[in-house]
């Protein structure tokens, strides 16, 4: 994959983060499998930056709770600069 941000377009760049999860997706442990996808887009160009599925460590009560955990993981591990991120993902 190659490409570069068009000159002078940095202020128009958009960082998008999506998360998802399936409640109790791992049938053997009833744990949810969360995932996230991060991309940078600008002037019709799109660059995928990160994608990660992971079985969650805790059992959740709803899909919304599982998706929130996935979004926290994405923000801590990938999207936020280290000085704004704390804790373990």
Secondary structure, DSSP 8 states (H G I E B T S, - for coil): ------TT-GGG-EEEEEEEEEEEEETTTTEEEEEEEEEEEETTEEEEEEEEEEE-SS--SSHHHHHHHHHHHHIIIIIS-GGG--S--
